[in-house]
Each structure stands twice: as C-alpha cells, then as structure tokens.
C-alpha cells in the first residue's frame, strides 16, 4: 500500500503516463469529488474520451478512457489564489500558448476552467493545468 500525499497530482501523473504509453484506459483510485470534477472538465474539452465511477466498497474508483490528446498536465502547487484580473499572467506561466490548454480553478461557484472564470469575472484558487 502506498501513501498518497496529493490525490489530484497522483491521478494527473497516472493520466499523463497512460496517455504517453498508449494505454486505452487508466484506473484511478482512491477517488474524491474534486478529482471527479477535474475529470468532467477534461472530458468536456476532449482531453479524455470518457470516465466512469465504479463502486468497489472501498471508496470507489474512476475508470478513464484516454483519447491520446494530453501533451502535459499537472497540479499547481501551492494552490495560488488568483484574482480575476490576474488570470492572464498565470495563463502565460503555465500554458505554452494563448488559447492552447486549460487552467483549472476552484471558485465559489465550483470547479471551472480559466475561460469560464474569465467569462463570469471570477477569481479562485489554481488547481491544475492541461494542454
């Protein structure tokens, strides 16, 4: 049994390695609601094909079908609080080009991408990036 320090980081690393290795599917466990929301965003933007939650009596697991579109992904540590007007600075820091990739933020309205946060004029905490 391994110690999990950061569930989101462990899961994103598993997704990145599975995608690079050409695997069709990756199983992520243990799970959390935060991980489920991040997977939902990745599916909406077609970085993964699909995912399903499978109850196993021990907190469940996510079975993720990969789409071979992830170049890189990771968590942002420490989880920086960002005001709406400062989003662009962090985009240029974590994403390789404008309009390429996503920043994932936790806001008071839930987990959203940087584009949704900008459209709703929201700030929040940076969680992860993917491109």
N, CA, C and O atoms as CSV, one atom per row, in Angstrom:
chain,resi,resn,atom,element,x,y,z
A,1,UNK,N,N,0.844,-1.178,0.000
A,1,UNK,CA,C,0.000,0.000,0.000
A,1,UNK,C,C,0.888,1.239,0.000
A,1,UNK,O,O,1.854,1.324,0.757
A,2,UNK,N,N,0.549,2.196,-0.856
A,2,UNK,CA,C,1.361,3.399,-0.971
A,2,UNK,C,C,0.683,4.563,-0.264
A,2,UNK,O,O,-0.540,4.603,-0.122
A,3,UNK,N,N,1.501,5.502,0.174
A,3,UNK,CA,C,0.976,6.726,0.777
A,3,UNK,C,C,0.640,7.707,-0.333
A,3,UNK,O,O,1.438,7.915,-1.247
A,4,UNK,N,N,-0.527,8.304,-0.255
A,4,UNK,CA,C,-0.930,9.314,-1.226
A,4,UNK,C,C,-0.860,10.675,-0.565
A,4,UNK,O,O,-1.628,10.969,0.351
A,5,UNK,N,N,0.057,11.503,-1.028
A,5,UNK,CA,C,0.187,12.847,-0.486
A,5,UNK,C,C,-0.791,13.799,-1.148
A,5,UNK,O,O,-1.422,14.616,-0.479
A,6,UNK,N,N,-0.914,13.694,-2.455
A,6,UNK,CA,C,-1.777,14.592,-3.222
A,6,UNK,C,C,-2.527,13.750,-4.252
A,6,UNK,O,O,-1.966,13.343,-5.269
A,7,UNK,N,N,-3.781,13.504,-3.975
A,7,UNK,CA,C,-4.604,12.641,-4.815
A,7,UNK,C,C,-4.723,13.171,-6.246
A,7,UNK,O,O,-4.618,12.409,-7.207
A,8,UNK,N,N,-4.942,14.473,-6.376
A,8,UNK,CA,C,-5.085,15.062,-7.705
A,8,UNK,C,C,-3.791,14.919,-8.503
A,8,UNK,O,O,-3.827,14.579,-9.685
A,9,UNK,N,N,-2.656,15.175,-7.869
A,9,UNK,CA,C,-1.366,15.047,-8.546
A,9,UNK,C,C,-1.120,13.601,-8.976
A,9,UNK,O,O,-0.736,13.354,-10.119
A,10,UNK,N,N,-1.338,12.644,-8.071
A,10,UNK,CA,C,-1.129,11.239,-8.412
A,10,UNK,C,C,-1.991,10.833,-9.610
A,10,UNK,O,O,-1.538,10.098,-10.487
A,11,UNK,N,N,-3.233,11.318,-9.641
A,11,UNK,CA,C,-4.151,10.961,-10.724
A,11,UNK,C,C,-3.732,11.583,-12.048
A,11,UNK,O,O,-3.772,10.920,-13.084
A,12,UNK,N,N,-3.330,12.853,-12.021
A,12,UNK,CA,C,-2.902,13.503,-13.267
A,12,UNK,C,C,-1.621,12.884,-13.804
A,12,UNK,O,O,-1.458,12.759,-15.018
A,13,UNK,N,N,-0.718,12.498,-12.928
A,13,UNK,CA,C,0.504,11.812,-13.371
A,13,UNK,C,C,0.144,10.471,-14.015
A,13,UNK,O,O,0.711,10.112,-15.047
A,14,UNK,N,N,-0.787,9.732,-13.420
A,14,UNK,CA,C,-1.214,8.448,-13.994
A,14,UNK,C,C,-1.855,8.660,-15.363
A,14,UNK,O,O,-1.619,7.873,-16.280
A,15,UNK,N,N,-2.665,9.717,-15.517
A,15,UNK,CA,C,-3.274,10.027,-16.817
A,15,UNK,C,C,-2.205,10.361,-17.852
A,15,UNK,O,O,-2.243,9.870,-18.980
A,16,UNK,N,N,-1.259,11.194,-17.458
A,16,UNK,CA,C,-0.194,11.604,-18.392
A,16,UNK,C,C,0.634,10.404,-18.839
A,16,UNK,O,O,0.914,10.249,-20.028
A,17,UNK,N,N,1.026,9.558,-17.892
A,17,UNK,CA,C,1.839,8.390,-18.243
A,17,UNK,C,C,1.062,7.383,-19.069
A,17,UNK,O,O,1.609,6.791,-20.000
A,18,UNK,N,N,-0.211,7.180,-18.742
A,18,UNK,CA,C,-1.039,6.268,-19.526
A,18,UNK,C,C,-1.226,6.764,-20.949
A,18,UNK,O,O,-1.171,5.983,-21.899
A,19,UNK,N,N,-1.446,8.068,-21.096
A,19,UNK,CA,C,-1.648,8.662,-22.420
A,19,UNK,C,C,-0.372,8.563,-23.239
A,19,UNK,O,O,-0.420,8.226,-24.422
A,20,UNK,N,N,0.767,8.853,-22.624
A,20,UNK,CA,C,2.047,8.753,-23.324
A,20,UNK,C,C,2.385,7.321,-23.695
A,20,UNK,O,O,2.962,7.060,-24.751
A,21,UNK,N,N,2.022,6.394,-22.817
A,21,UNK,CA,C,2.323,4.985,-23.058
A,21,UNK,C,C,1.379,4.318,-24.036
A,21,UNK,O,O,1.563,3.146,-24.365
A,22,UNK,N,N,0.372,5.038,-24.508
A,22,UNK,CA,C,-0.550,4.490,-25.491
A,22,UNK,C,C,-1.604,3.572,-24.900
A,22,UNK,O,O,-2.235,2.808,-25.630
A,23,UNK,N,N,-1.804,3.633,-23.598
A,23,UNK,CA,C,-2.821,2.783,-22.977
A,23,UNK,C,C,-4.215,3.285,-23.339
A,23,UNK,O,O,-4.432,4.493,-23.430
A,24,UNK,N,N,-5.161,2.371,-23.546
A,24,UNK,CA,C,-6.521,2.805,-23.865
A,24,UNK,C,C,-7.302,3.262,-22.631
A,24,UNK,O,O,-8.234,4.059,-22.740
A,25,UNK,N,N,-6.915,2.748,-21.450
A,25,UNK,CA,C,-7.678,3.056,-20.246
A,25,UNK,C,C,-6.760,3.101,-19.022
A,25,UNK,O,O,-5.757,2.390,-18.959
A,26,UNK,N,N,-7.119,3.949,-18.052
A,26,UNK,CA,C,-6.380,4.065,-16.802
A,26,UNK,C,C,-7.388,3.988,-15.660
A,26,UNK,O,O,-8.475,4.560,-15.742
A,27,UNK,N,N,-7.020,3.273,-14.592
A,27,UNK,CA,C,-7.867,3.190,-13.404
A,27,UNK,C,C,-7.259,4.076,-12.324
A,27,UNK,O,O,-6.081,3.948,-11.991
A,28,UNK,N,N,-8.082,4.981,-11.780
A,28,UNK,CA,C,-7.627,5.909,-10.750
A,28,UNK,C,C,-8.313,5.583,-9.435
A,28,UNK,O,O,-9.540,5.623,-9.338
A,29,UNK,N,N,-7.517,5.259,-8.423
A,29,UNK,CA,C,-8.061,5.097,-7.083
A,29,UNK,C,C,-6.983,5.424,-6.084
A,29,UNK,O,O,-5.815,5.185,-6.391
A,30,UNK,N,N,-7.273,5.943,-4.928
A,30,UNK,CA,C,-8.588,6.322,-4.416
A,30,UNK,C,C,-9.160,7.528,-5.159
A,30,UNK,O,O,-8.487,8.115,-6.006
A,31,UNK,N,N,-10.396,7.894,-4.844
A,31,UNK,CA,C,-11.097,8.947,-5.568
A,31,UNK,C,C,-11.485,10.085,-4.631
A,31,UNK,O,O,-11.358,9.990,-3.410
A,32,UNK,N,N,-11.958,11.155,-5.243
A,32,UNK,CA,C,-12.512,12.284,-4.489
A,32,UNK,C,C,-13.480,13.027,-5.408
A,32,UNK,O,O,-13.462,12.840,-6.624
A,33,UNK,N,N,-14.312,13.861,-4.821
A,33,UNK,CA,C,-15.227,14.670,-5.636
A,33,UNK,C,C,-14.452,15.658,-6.491
A,33,UNK,O,O,-14.823,15.917,-7.635
A,34,UNK,N,N,-13.371,16.213,-5.937
A,34,UNK,CA,C,-12.539,17.152,-6.689
A,34,UNK,C,C,-11.987,16.477,-7.944
A,34,UNK,O,O,-12.017,17.060,-9.028
A,35,UNK,N,N,-11.487,15.263,-7.801
A,35,UNK,CA,C,-10.968,14.523,-8.954
A,35,UNK,C,C,-12.065,14.299,-9.986
A,35,UNK,O,O,-11.818,14.427,-11.185
A,36,UNK,N,N,-13.262,13.969,-9.541
A,36,UNK,CA,C,-14.392,13.780,-10.451
A,36,UNK,C,C,-14.710,15.039,-11.238
A,36,UNK,O,O,-15.007,14.969,-12.430
A,37,UNK,N,N,-14.648,16.194,-10.577
A,37,UNK,CA,C,-14.921,17.465,-11.261
A,37,UNK,C,C,-13.831,17.788,-12.280
A,37,UNK,O,O,-14.132,18.265,-13.374
A,38,UNK,N,N,-12.578,17.534,-11.937
A,38,UNK,CA,C,-11.482,17.777,-12.877
A,38,UNK,C,C,-11.617,16.842,-14.086
A,38,UNK,O,O,-11.392,17.267,-15.219
A,39,UNK,N,N,-11.980,15.580,-13.857
A,39,UNK,CA,C,-12.198,14.645,-14.967
A,39,UNK,C,C,-13.353,15.106,-15.858
A,39,UNK,O,O,-13.290,14.962,-17.078
A,40,UNK,N,N,-14.404,15.659,-15.253
A,40,UNK,CA,C,-15.541,16.174,-16.028
A,40,UNK,C,C,-15.068,17.281,-16.971
A,40,UNK,O,O,-15.463,17.317,-18.137
A,41,UNK,N,N,-14.225,18.182,-16.469
A,41,UNK,CA,C,-13.707,19.273,-17.306
A,41,UNK,C,C,-12.825,18.712,-18.423
A,41,UNK,O,O,-12.909,19.168,-19.563
A,42,UNK,N,N,-11.980,17.725,-18.107
A,42,UNK,CA,C,-11.121,17.125,-19.137
A,42,UNK,C,C,-11.957,16.445,-20.217
A,42,UNK,O,O,-11.598,16.483,-21.394
A,43,UNK,N,N,-13.074,15.821,-19.822
A,43,UNK,CA,C,-13.952,15.180,-20.809
A,43,UNK,C,C,-14.662,16.226,-21.664
A,43,UNK,O,O,-14.769,16.062,-22.880
A,44,UNK,N,N,-15.149,17.303,-21.037
A,44,UNK,CA,C,-15.834,18.360,-21.794
A,44,UNK,C,C,-14.933,18.965,-22.862
A,44,UNK,O,O,-15.405,19.350,-23.932
A,45,UNK,N,N,-13.647,19.049,-22.574
A,45,UNK,CA,C,-12.698,19.642,-23.524
A,45,UNK,C,C,-11.931,18.582,-24.309
A,45,UNK,O,O,-10.924,18.885,-24.949
A,46,UNK,N,N,-12.401,17.356,-24.260
A,46,UNK,CA,C,-11.935,16.215,-25.050
A,46,UNK,C,C,-10.468,15.843,-24.812
A,46,UNK,O,O,-9.813,15.319,-25.713
A,47,UNK,N,N,-9.945,16.110,-23.607
A,47,UNK,CA,C,-8.610,15.612,-23.269
A,47,UNK,C,C,-8.681,14.135,-22.888
A,47,UNK,O,O,-7.689,13.416,-23.012
A,48,UNK,N,N,-9.851,13.676,-22.423
A,48,UNK,CA,C,-10.107,12.250,-22.225
A,48,UNK,C,C,-11.414,11.926,-22.942
A,48,UNK,O,O,-12.256,12.803,-23.132
A,49,UNK,N,N,-11.581,10.667,-23.339
A,49,UNK,CA,C,-12.803,10.282,-24.039
A,49,UNK,C,C,-13.982,10.193,-23.084
A,49,UNK,O,O,-15.044,10.758,-23.344
A,50,UNK,N,N,-13.792,9.479,-21.973
A,50,UNK,CA,C,-14.885,9.285,-21.028
A,50,UNK,C,C,-14.316,8.783,-19.710
A,50,UNK,O,O,-13.158,8.373,-19.631
A,51,UNK,N,N,-15.146,8.822,-18.684
A,51,UNK,CA,C,-14.772,8.226,-17.406
A,51,UNK,C,C,-16.028,7.727,-16.716
A,51,UNK,O,O,-17.125,8.237,-16.944
A,52,UNK,N,N,-15.850,6.725,-15.871
A,52,UNK,CA,C,-16.976,6.158,-15.127
A,52,UNK,C,C,-16.537,5.890,-13.700
A,52,UNK,O,O,-15.410,5.459,-13.455
A,53,UNK,N,N,-17.440,6.150,-12.757
A,53,UNK,CA,C,-17.177,5.847,-11.358
A,53,UNK,C,C,-17.668,4.432,-11.092
A,53,UNK,O,O,-18.808,4.100,-11.415
A,54,UNK,N,N,-16.823,3.603,-10.511
A,54,UNK,CA,C,-17.178,2.220,-10.193
A,54,UNK,C,C,-17.067,2.046,-8.678
A,54,UNK,O,O,-15.994,2.222,-8.101
A,55,UNK,N,N,-18.185,1.701,-8.044
A,55,UNK,CA,C,-18.184,1.475,-6.590
A,55,UNK,C,C,-17.582,0.110,-6.310
A,55,UNK,O,O,-17.973,-0.889,-6.913
A,56,UNK,N,N,-16.619,0.075,-5.380
A,56,UNK,CA,C,-15.973,-1.201,-5.058
A,56,UNK,C,C,-16.002,-1.503,-3.563
A,56,UNK,O,O,-15.309,-2.406,-3.094
A,57,UNK,N,N,-16.807,-0.744,-2.813
A,57,UNK,CA,C,-16.897,-0.977,-1.382
A,57,UNK,C,C,-15.796,-0.320,-0.567
A,57,UNK,O,O,-15.816,-0.374,0.662
A,58,UNK,N,N,-14.826,0.305,-1.249
A,58,UNK,CA,C,-13.707,0.959,-0.558
A,58,UNK,C,C,-13.517,2.384,-1.058
A,58,UNK,O,O,-12.383,2.846,-1.182
A,59,UNK,N,N,-14.586,3.072,-1.339
A,59,UNK,CA,C,-14.484,4.453,-1.814
A,59,UNK,C,C,-14.596,4.588,-3.309
A,59,UNK,O,O,-14.706,5.705,-3.816
A,60,UNK,N,N,-14.571,3.491,-4.031
A,60,UNK,CA,C,-14.750,3.517,-5.475
A,60,UNK,C,C,-13.479,3.822,-6.239
A,60,UNK,O,O,-12.416,4.062,-5.665
A,61,UNK,N,N,-13.626,3.803,-7.568
A,61,UNK,CA,C,-12.502,4.126,-8.457
A,61,UNK,C,C,-13.069,4.715,-9.743
A,61,UNK,O,O,-14.231,4.498,-10.084
A,62,UNK,N,N,-12.231,5.457,-10.443
A,62,UNK,CA,C,-12.593,6.003,-11.749
A,62,UNK,C,C,-11.877,5.197,-12.821
A,62,UNK,O,O,-10.666,4.985,-12.759
A,63,UNK,N,N,-12.653,4.751,-13.811
A,63,UNK,CA,C,-12.076,4.109,-14.996
A,63,UNK,C,C,-12.129,5.142,-16.120
A,63,UNK,O,O,-13.207,5.535,-16.564
A,64,UNK,N,N,-10.969,5.569,-16.567
A,64,UNK,CA,C,-10.857,6.668,-17.527
A,64,UNK,C,C,-10.423,6.117,-18.882
A,64,UNK,O,O,-9.418,5.413,-18.979
A,65,UNK,N,N,-11.187,6.442,-19.929
A,65,UNK,CA,C,-10.825,6.080,-21.294
A,65,UNK,C,C,-10.065,7.250,-21.906
A,65,UNK,O,O,-10.585,8.363,-21.983
A,66,UNK,N,N,-8.846,6.998,-22.336
A,66,UNK,CA,C,-7.967,8.059,-22.837
A,66,UNK,C,C,-8.221,8.346,-24.309
A,66,UNK,O,O,-8.681,7.475,-25.048
A,67,UNK,N,N,-7.922,9.560,-24.730
A,67,UNK,CA,C,-8.121,9.943,-26.131
A,67,UNK,C,C,-6.828,10.347,-26.828
A,67,UNK,O,O,-6.856,10.809,-27.969
A,68,UNK,N,N,-5.679,10.174,-26.141
A,68,UNK,CA,C,-4.359,10.477,-26.709
A,68,UNK,C,C,-4.221,11.950,-27.089
A,68,UNK,O,O,-3.611,12.269,-28.109
A,69,UNK,N,N,-4.783,12.850,-26.278
A,69,UNK,CA,C,-4.695,14.276,-26.567
A,69,UNK,C,C,-3.926,15.055,-25.516
A,69,UNK,O,O,-3.745,16.263,-25.668
A,70,UNK,N,N,-3.464,14.403,-24.449
A,70,UNK,CA,C,-2.770,15.117,-23.383
A,70,UNK,C,C,-1.282,15.197,-23.713
A,70,UNK,O,O,-0.598,14.175,-23.778
A,71,UNK,N,N,-0.786,16.415,-23.921
A,71,UNK,CA,C,0.653,16.617,-24.082
A,71,UNK,C,C,1.318,16.675,-22.714
A,71,UNK,O,O,2.358,16.059,-22.482
A,72,UNK,N,N,0.697,17.426,-21.818
A,72,UNK,CA,C,1.231,17.548,-20.459
A,72,UNK,C,C,0.102,18.000,-19.542
A,72,UNK,O,O,-0.799,18.729,-19.958
A,73,UNK,N,N,0.163,17.563,-18.305
A,73,UNK,CA,C,-0.792,18.023,-17.300
A,73,UNK,C,C,-0.143,17.899,-15.934
A,73,UNK,O,O,0.783,17.111,-15.745
A,74,UNK,N,N,-0.629,18.675,-14.992
A,74,UNK,CA,C,-0.077,18.621,-13.649
A,74,UNK,C,C,-0.838,19.531,-12.707
A,74,UNK,O,O,-1.705,20.300,-13.123
A,75,UNK,N,N,-0.502,19.433,-11.439
A,75,UNK,CA,C,-1.137,20.302,-10.449
A,75,UNK,C,C,-0.283,21.547,-10.257
A,75,UNK,O,O,0.903,21.567,-10.588
A,76,UNK,N,N,-0.905,22.567,-9.722
A,76,UNK,CA,C,-0.205,23.805,-9.416
A,76,UNK,C,C,-0.072,23.870,-7.905
A,76,UNK,O,O,-1.063,23.966,-7.182
A,77,UNK,N,N,1.180,23.816,-7.436
A,77,UNK,CA,C,1.453,23.862,-6.002
A,77,UNK,C,C,2.370,25.020,-5.715
A,77,UNK,O,O,3.317,25.226,-6.474
A,78,UNK,N,N,2.157,25.780,-4.684
A,78,UNK,CA,C,0.984,25.756,-3.827
A,78,UNK,C,C,-0.239,26.247,-4.597
A,78,UNK,O,O,-0.114,26.886,-5.641
A,79,UNK,N,N,-1.404,25.945,-4.074
A,79,UNK,CA,C,-2.660,26.337,-4.744
A,79,UNK,C,C,-2.855,27.841,-4.569
A,79,UNK,O,O,-3.347,28.320,-3.547
A,80,UNK,N,N,-2.452,28.551,-5.596
A,80,UNK,CA,C,-2.379,30.011,-5.545
A,80,UNK,C,C,-3.764,30.625,-5.712
A,80,UNK,O,O,-4.523,30.224,-6.595
A,81,UNK,N,N,-4.091,31.596,-4.866
A,81,UNK,CA,C,-5.315,32.373,-5.029
A,81,UNK,C,C,-5.074,33.415,-6.109
A,81,UNK,O,O,-4.086,34.148,-6.072
A,82,UNK,N,N,-5.990,33.473,-7.074
A,82,UNK,CA,C,-5.814,34.375,-8.201
A,82,UNK,C,C,-7.056,35.237,-8.359
A,82,UNK,O,O,-8.176,34.726,-8.382
A,83,UNK,N,N,-6.857,36.527,-8.466
A,83,UNK,CA,C,-7.959,37.445,-8.754
A,83,UNK,C,C,-8.274,37.365,-10.247
A,83,UNK,O,O,-7.421,36.987,-11.050
A,84,UNK,N,N,-9.479,37.718,-10.603
A,84,UNK,CA,C,-9.923,37.681,-11.999
A,84,UNK,C,C,-8.968,38.436,-12.918
A,84,UNK,O,O,-8.642,37.960,-14.006
A,85,UNK,N,N,-8.526,39.597,-12.488
A,85,UNK,CA,C,-7.687,40.430,-13.362
A,85,UNK,C,C,-6.270,39.879,-13.534
A,85,UNK,O,O,-5.551,40.312,-14.435
A,86,UNK,N,N,-5.853,38.922,-12.679
A,86,UNK,CA,C,-4.503,38.359,-12.768
A,86,UNK,C,C,-4.444,37.024,-13.518
A,86,UNK,O,O,-3.370,36.434,-13.639
A,87,UNK,N,N,-5.573,36.549,-14.018
A,87,UNK,CA,C,-5.605,35.233,-14.680
A,87,UNK,C,C,-4.645,35.148,-15.860
A,87,UNK,O,O,-3.986,34.127,-16.058
A,88,UNK,N,N,-4.566,36.216,-16.637
A,88,UNK,CA,C,-3.744,36.188,-17.855
A,88,UNK,C,C,-2.273,35.927,-17.542
A,88,UNK,O,O,-1.591,35.238,-18.301
A,89,UNK,N,N,-1.782,36.470,-16.433
A,89,UNK,CA,C,-0.385,36.271,-16.047
A,89,UNK,C,C,-0.100,34.786,-15.782
A,89,UNK,O,O,0.954,34.275,-16.162
A,90,UNK,N,N,-1.042,34.100,-15.131
A,90,UNK,CA,C,-0.842,32.682,-14.828
A,90,UNK,C,C,-1.044,31.807,-16.061
A,90,UNK,O,O,-0.438,30.742,-16.175
A,91,UNK,N,N,-1.895,32.255,-16.983
A,91,UNK,CA,C,-2.020,31.544,-18.259
A,91,UNK,C,C,-0.670,31.497,-18.962
A,91,UNK,O,O,-0.243,30.436,-19.416
A,92,UNK,N,N,-0.001,32.633,-19.054
A,92,UNK,CA,C,1.277,32.663,-19.761
A,92,UNK,C,C,2.347,31.877,-19.004
A,92,UNK,O,O,3.303,31.397,-19.613
A,93,UNK,N,N,2.200,31.741,-17.689
A,93,UNK,CA,C,3.183,30.999,-16.906
A,93,UNK,C,C,3.033,29.493,-17.083
A,93,UNK,O,O,4.032,28.785,-17.207
A,94,UNK,N,N,1.788,28.990,-17.097
A,94,UNK,CA,C,1.569,27.548,-17.089
A,94,UNK,C,C,1.183,26.949,-18.445
A,94,UNK,O,O,1.332,25.743,-18.638
A,95,UNK,N,N,0.701,27.744,-19.372
A,95,UNK,CA,C,0.274,27.222,-20.672
A,95,UNK,C,C,1.253,27.668,-21.753
A,95,UNK,O,O,1.782,28.778,-21.691
A,96,UNK,N,N,1.500,26.801,-22.753
A,96,UNK,CA,C,2.531,27.110,-23.750
A,96,UNK,C,C,2.168,28.223,-24.727
A,96,UNK,O,O,3.063,28.893,-25.241
A,97,UNK,N,N,0.871,28.441,-24.999
A,97,UNK,CA,C,0.470,29.475,-25.952
A,97,UNK,C,C,-0.934,29.957,-25.611
A,97,UNK,O,O,-1.690,29.278,-24.917
A,98,UNK,N,N,-1.264,31.134,-26.109
A,98,UNK,CA,C,-2.600,31.666,-25.856
A,98,UNK,C,C,-3.644,30.789,-26.551
A,98,UNK,O,O,-3.419,30.329,-27.671
A,99,UNK,N,N,-4.774,30.558,-25.900
A,99,UNK,CA,C,-5.865,29.712,-26.413
A,99,UNK,C,C,-5.417,28.273,-26.654
A,99,UNK,O,O,-5.976,27.594,-27.515
A,100,UNK,N,N,-4.427,27.803,-25.919
A,100,UNK,CA,C,-3.957,26.417,-26.034
A,100,UNK,C,C,-3.832,25.857,-24.628
A,100,UNK,O,O,-2.949,26.264,-23.873
A,101,UNK,N,N,-4.700,24.937,-24.274
A,101,UNK,CA,C,-4.663,24.345,-22.949
A,101,UNK,C,C,-5.640,24.995,-21.989
A,101,UNK,O,O,-6.324,25.962,-22.325
A,102,UNK,N,N,-5.690,24.438,-20.781
A,102,UNK,CA,C,-6.632,24.896,-19.755
A,102,UNK,C,C,-5.952,25.043,-18.415
A,102,UNK,O,O,-5.055,24.277,-18.064
A,103,UNK,N,N,-6.396,26.043,-17.668
A,103,UNK,CA,C,-6.122,26.117,-16.238
A,103,UNK,C,C,-7.415,25.721,-15.545
A,103,UNK,O,O,-8.495,26.122,-15.980
A,104,UNK,N,N,-7.326,24.945,-14.483
A,104,UNK,CA,C,-8.499,24.532,-13.724
A,104,UNK,C,C,-8.460,25.276,-12.392
A,104,UNK,O,O,-7.458,25.248,-11.678
A,105,UNK,N,N,-9.575,25.942,-12.072
A,105,UNK,CA,C,-9.675,26.732,-10.848
A,105,UNK,C,C,-10.812,26.236,-9.973
A,105,UNK,O,O,-11.816,25.716,-10.459
A,106,UNK,N,N,-10.631,26.409,-8.680
A,106,UNK,CA,C,-11.699,26.171,-7.720
A,106,UNK,C,C,-12.251,27.535,-7.328
A,106,UNK,O,O,-11.526,28.361,-6.774
A,107,UNK,N,N,-13.532,27.778,-7.611
A,107,UNK,CA,C,-14.160,29.056,-7.277
A,107,UNK,C,C,-15.331,28.804,-6.338
A,107,UNK,O,O,-15.660,27.657,-6.035
A,108,UNK,N,N,-15.950,29.871,-5.886
A,108,UNK,CA,C,-17.128,29.700,-5.035
A,108,UNK,C,C,-18.323,29.170,-5.827
A,108,UNK,O,O,-19.339,28.808,-5.234
A,109,UNK,N,N,-18.216,29.119,-7.143
A,109,UNK,CA,C,-19.265,28.538,-7.988
A,109,UNK,C,C,-18.888,27.155,-8.504
A,109,UNK,O,O,-19.526,26.641,-9.423
A,110,UNK,N,N,-17.861,26.553,-7.923
A,110,UNK,CA,C,-17.455,25.207,-8.321
A,110,UNK,C,C,-16.143,25.205,-9.080
A,110,UNK,O,O,-15.446,26.216,-9.156
A,111,UNK,N,N,-15.818,24.037,-9.648
A,111,UNK,CA,C,-14.587,23.857,-10.405
A,111,UNK,C,C,-14.836,24.297,-11.846
A,111,UNK,O,O,-15.741,23.785,-12.505
A,112,UNK,N,N,-14.028,25.251,-12.340
A,112,UNK,CA,C,-14.219,25.795,-13.687
A,112,UNK,C,C,-12.866,25.946,-14.379
A,112,UNK,O,O,-11.816,25.859,-13.742
A,113,UNK,N,N,-12.909,26.174,-15.698
A,113,UNK,CA,C,-11.692,26.466,-16.455
A,113,UNK,C,C,-11.414,27.971,-16.386
A,113,UNK,O,O,-12.269,28.752,-15.968
A,114,UNK,N,N,-10.217,28.360,-16.799
A,114,UNK,CA,C,-9.886,29.788,-16.768
A,114,UNK,C,C,-10.758,30.589,-17.727
A,114,UNK,O,O,-11.025,31.765,-17.481
A,115,UNK,N,N,-11.208,29.961,-18.829
A,115,UNK,CA,C,-12.073,30.672,-19.775
A,115,UNK,C,C,-13.434,30.959,-19.152
A,115,UNK,O,O,-13.976,32.054,-19.304
A,116,UNK,N,N,-13.993,29.953,-18.437
A,116,UNK,CA,C,-15.284,30.158,-17.775
A,116,UNK,C,C,-15.148,31.198,-16.669
A,116,UNK,O,O,-16.037,32.029,-16.485
A,117,UNK,N,N,-14.037,31.154,-15.930
A,117,UNK,CA,C,-13.807,32.122,-14.863
A,117,UNK,C,C,-13.718,33.535,-15.442
A,117,UNK,O,O,-14.250,34.483,-14.865
A,118,UNK,N,N,-13.050,33.665,-16.571
A,118,UNK,CA,C,-12.933,34.984,-17.197
A,118,UNK,C,C,-14.300,35.474,-17.675
A,118,UNK,O,O,-14.632,36.648,-17.510
A,119,UNK,N,N,-15.091,34.578,-18.265
A,119,UNK,CA,C,-16.414,34.961,-18.764
A,119,UNK,C,C,-17.340,35.389,-17.620
A,119,UNK,O,O,-18.160,36.293,-17.781
A,120,UNK,N,N,-17.201,34.732,-16.466
A,120,UNK,CA,C,-18.051,35.056,-15.318
A,120,UNK,C,C,-17.406,36.072,-14.376
A,120,UNK,O,O,-17.973,36.415,-13.339
A,121,UNK,N,N,-16.210,36.551,-14.748
A,121,UNK,CA,C,-15.445,37.500,-13.929
A,121,UNK,C,C,-15.237,36.974,-12.511
A,121,UNK,O,O,-15.531,37.654,-11.528
A,122,UNK,N,N,-14.716,35.733,-12.429
A,122,UNK,CA,C,-14.465,35.074,-11.144
A,122,UNK,C,C,-12.973,34.910,-10.908
A,122,UNK,O,O,-12.196,34.738,-11.847
A,123,UNK,N,N,-12.591,34.964,-9.660
A,123,UNK,CA,C,-11.252,34.574,-9.246
A,123,UNK,C,C,-11.373,33.256,-8.497
A,123,UNK,O,O,-12.480,32.765,-8.274
A,124,UNK,N,N,-10.252,32.687,-8.111
A,124,UNK,CA,C,-10.304,31.435,-7.360
A,124,UNK,C,C,-8.904,30.905,-7.099
A,124,UNK,O,O,-7.915,31.626,-7.233
A,125,UNK,N,N,-8.837,29.647,-6.729
A,125,UNK,CA,C,-7.551,29.010,-6.472
A,125,UNK,C,C,-7.178,28.141,-7.672
A,125,UNK,O,O,-7.999,27.366,-8.162
A,126,UNK,N,N,-5.937,28.273,-8.144
A,126,UNK,CA,C,-5.458,27.463,-9.250
A,126,UNK,C,C,-5.213,26.043,-8.745
A,126,UNK,O,O,-4.546,25.847,-7.730
A,127,UNK,N,N,-5.755,25.052,-9.458
A,127,UNK,CA,C,-5.598,23.657,-9.082
A,127,UNK,C,C,-4.669,22.908,-10.019
A,127,UNK,O,O,-3.750,22.223,-9.571
A,128,UNK,N,N,-4.906,23.038,-11.331
A,128,UNK,CA,C,-4.181,22.204,-12.286
A,128,UNK,C,C,-4.137,22.889,-13.648
A,128,UNK,O,O,-4.806,23.893,-13.893
A,129,UNK,N,N,-3.316,22.300,-14.528
A,129,UNK,CA,C,-3.255,22.759,-15.925
A,129,UNK,C,C,-3.184,21.527,-16.810
A,129,UNK,O,O,-2.747,20.460,-16.380
A,130,UNK,N,N,-3.621,21.690,-18.053
A,130,UNK,CA,C,-3.527,20.609,-19.040
A,130,UNK,C,C,-3.421,21.242,-20.429
A,130,UNK,O,O,-4.071,22.247,-20.716
A,131,UNK,N,N,-2.597,20.642,-21.281
A,131,UNK,CA,C,-2.513,21.051,-22.684
A,131,UNK,C,C,-2.037,19.887,-23.509
A,131,UNK,O,O,-1.894,20.010,-24.725
